[in-house]
Amino acid sequence: MTRERFLGPSQYLHRGERLLHGKDTASAVGAGRAEDWAQLDSDVFSGTLDRVAGWSGRSTFLLGAHWFDRREVADWDTAPYWDEETGAPSWGRPPTPAELALGLCHADPRVRAAALDEAGPTAPPPLLLLRCADGDEAVRDRARAAFTAVLATTDDDTARALAALALRVGARRHGRWGRDAVLARTGGVPRDAVRELRASGDHDRWDARKAGIRAGAEAGILDDDALYGLALTARDASERLEALRGALGTRRDAPARARFLAFLEACEGSEVRVLALRYAAEAGLPSPDDLAALALGHRDRHVRRLAARLLPGRTGAEAALAALPGAADAVVRATGVARLRAEGRADLLVPHLTDPSPWVRGLARDGLREAGGDPRARLRALCADPAAVTPPAVAGLAEEGHTEDAPLLRTLARHPDGAVRARALGGLRRLGALEDAELVPWADDPDPRVGAVVLRALRDDPEALRGLLGSPHARVRARALTLLSHRHALGWDGALPHLADPAPEVARAARRALRRRSRQASTERLIACTGPREAPALRTLAARLLRHRYEPASLLHALRLLDDPLPGVRDAARAQALRVVWDRKAAEGPHADDIRALAEANAERIAVWWAERPTSRRPRRKSPGGGRGGTPTLPA
């Protein structure tokens, strides 16, 4: 492939590559929009960077049905470079316009400076404007001197044509100078420039669209309706946030707050919502009441937590701070309690000693203790009153860690409320005042929360768990069976009797345990378990487990069960019988004659089942019949 094939207009040549092939800047930038000049600058910089940095790399691209080396299209080693021997760029004498344009965008600042010295005010104004924001100070100074001369002599139309690029470059670290110079010449931000930047269609042109939004907001070209519309619908999150910053402006009145809160409710994307609230708070827009309402009730937990952190202290928000611990979010409640603790409001900390969250309870206890209070005494008083005690109060008392409270907790273990009983048992365990043997009778408590505490405490005691398999409560038997299977390697023989448990949840737990230990049962035993005298649940489970035994005996048995009266057994057998279509070894080993005879007798039915099988379950290996999707061929 020769270079000449790419010299004409081609979608395979980047803008910088056209310059490299000697084309002028008009051919390289096409329509000459702001994004065209910025892309040209980026292409040349990227192309020349490898040589400047001393890197060596290769890349390929797809053209038609073939891959080609990128150097076959554009060999950047042929671009001008800084010649250390001559102390000048390696271009012609004099350099061509294409070489000067390449030099103005080069990765080596020495080449860029030399190109500016060579071209001066005759360089393309857009490239001069880009160099006015250059990262190298020497290049920047040369470019600004030349650009000042260009602006002084250019006409109004040319200056207006530079406005879009100036607005885009203005966002760079050193780009403000060029932006101000162009806008001073044009007398403000032209609407056409804002429209051009916002119309940048490429998905990665968000920086251009952001520049258009920012300029439109600053110049008043985009009103609040347009900005809030963009904040809700723009394709990139950074564009949405830029539009929101423009919409926030300087208004701090009630309508502005209401509109922002409505936006926060309608906005999609948690990251955008959180940053939007942060920007609004920095602008001083939401009031303490607004922040409290967001902390208490917003649908996004990240917004709730940020709003709680942003609430001011003693600036009229004390009522809001006091309300925060009533929020549904534990982090928000903890934030409110921490703020009250920091302000020394011990009187407002007392109600939070019984918060549902251990974290919040701990913050409240520490804050009350720092203020000279006695949280344990308050909690004992609450727990001593059967009518006033609550489950969090019992947990909070146990968290104090005093063994002297064990008698009170034993009393509460007989409380009418199951949640109180569960917390009391957990508290006794926490204090080390209750042995495992004493826990076993509590497993039969009618409240499932009490049984959960017992099972959690006994999960590492296999003997105690085996004793719970006889519990009158199905939930206890099922959970004990699951714990024995997962933590104590309950064997096949140990789980098998529970498959016939009348409670469905226990039978399900037994099936799961038997599947986990299915390798402990031989193929012969599974075949025996499918016998007609066995329980239906065992027969079905054994037939399904046999589907994973790729042995001639299991296939032969499946062919014999094709018309079993039990639907589960019959379905598993028919699914396994499809092996005769593709598993030749199964029909060539032991029982081969019997397998072939049964396969031929059921050939028509097997062909129908093969055609109706789910596509996702079709075997990927080639069938003996010569294909995967056609009519199956049974073994000869």
Steps between C-alpha positions, in 0.01 A plus 500: 500500500651830390475838658349655185173316556433716804584844362145584395204558733473190717333411825807295589728805521493705818537876476863495607577220252377720213755763601766231515425412137553859392141619492433857607316598818175559311497132399592393853228693687217474250219728615734682736288471811649536844503124554676450161793722602517346848501149351775596253714627788437180695572271202838656424602511865412132545674400177827673585502411868655154461818636344527787748448271799725227362222244478462232238159362430289354223129506432276348237163582350239305306439592137246278332590145595867562572706648780772753413783658691419864575844595368388389154254788511698759693860452607550767766874439496499710182354801681728796581700452819759694696845433356753516782793544259359803317303639794196544277199299378559253219274667247564647157671828433262679495243275673177425317164613644425139600833472684435826684155380604653174622760700692237721664329189643815294567559319829847658533472859630823592320340415167186696592710805594699476177179475297366814668823685427481389136131567439427786738168679430466313170422175682136384497324707773332193660839332550639821647204512738567142609865583565394798714396234756816293452653332801847633413552862607736589212253366244215676675673839494588474130146394409336780698720762337414371154130459581476856631631625165249281315203625703601859442476461123231237451142577398193443716388182322837330554500600866148360547607176332763459772253545787394134529860379518585776749215391727617141481866585562399730786440199724868402483751597765653781292203558271335796667725753324397392151134480596498852640693636200252361248188596697633852545533519122151359435332701774371197690400139449343447155191283490638316198805394702285358780283320246803350326653367820174350623449330164822296528362158431779257581455309822846605620447871431354568841767765566375704202138467608595597855674812370186593308279452803734700722525788253127501435424518870753776569375710206132448579441322169369192684227578754406298808252285309759404242769435761281284722385312190861426412573405860235231472556374146860565387683187387804536726497546878756780481276692257205460735699632792633791292144595408398478865784727608383753244140468619593558863639843410456762768133452588437394859125563530225251579410424135865421425517261796173334403619447143827349612324262741265394220802434278664296774189283522468451123870456423619152408842378608619501858838652416340798327253552785772500764726740310202723422420528870863573579515778239173647625622494859822675400285768335295533822173407332330234722387618841553297820137389479555384141807301604315345792211397274744344253684319779176361637312408188687500168486176302879490445693395809811682377303825481360439849845448645653801328211722607547389860871586485428839344258610769638799694540495875371779721362709216131447539515127416486351850148369446611340176800338671276363769273352234775327306531201732144413406602437139474157343863502395737390778785710358279810510396424856862449600593832339231680698604336827867580433410866442298514821787335685748751360278786617463350848122463476478212748129562556432414137720189507295302754226382260765358268631254758232267364565552128465185287860540374786390729716771344255775588447360850875499557531864391218600732647311797845650448358850464289468814792361695725786384239747625507339847188287458452133584360315197502164679275628775253637247499173309448295817207719590344438160561126515362470853159625384327218306263750342774738379774256399587475130728258314765769425505595870578138591775485239640832622514374859688187389742716303602671822674170586420475874447144624295646788221555246467126424215439755296779342561355155392155621177653616452667163559164326147411621342825376176468296660678201701255289736774378585589861560134582731465198705807596519381862636160394749668271604729785555207734717333238693824458566513873598131510218428745326228297646161408422317177312230684266762649422636154357180350154524668462855365505364144136397546395858578196592288669821380737432205733779614580307816568184304730697268708613799530142621600361161752777447658422835506123438619506137842357597361224727404200280366293787264777609386551141426130461287523812301782338409280204216369717361847577122541460562813293572442132708817470734375772537156342566652157760747628675234710513269198648779284764586760598135536533467123705816446714508812527139617497287182171325564517177300256343256373253759451776756290717268301226327243437779395867498400492134169355617439779754140625468615866513590625149782723627669207675463280193658775288790528742544122485503504118766768499708302751467181294609682182807635681597145602379319189849363431467290814228297325614259230321467166368163611352651815334783306352246260364308798351821641287538186328169569119500501479428872697808601342830600411728205728779625798265520424345160485843333818624666693185412386517134617860476835419657548215253492753215850606609635144498641444151516122531341233280306365798334836569403543131356150483296564813372830359379323185308256722329788687373690196138412585524516879168614656678764715538822294828606662663162437361486145631849409848432639518167314394655169757779535773243560383276216607768249859390567451215253500764222851629565674283760631208294713364784188436709371269227828318448595402855325273747126446440549606136251246360227596744559873441480459120186295523320751724626792290361345179169425670465864602668658196201707389438643846867578556511683165206719608657574840827588328326751273313655792796528735593853627763661276718601795530137603601362162837321513780682322673187382429365155240226498562161337243594233726770359349817650361676803158618396354239264326171552692289750670179404473222754801276564523202270 
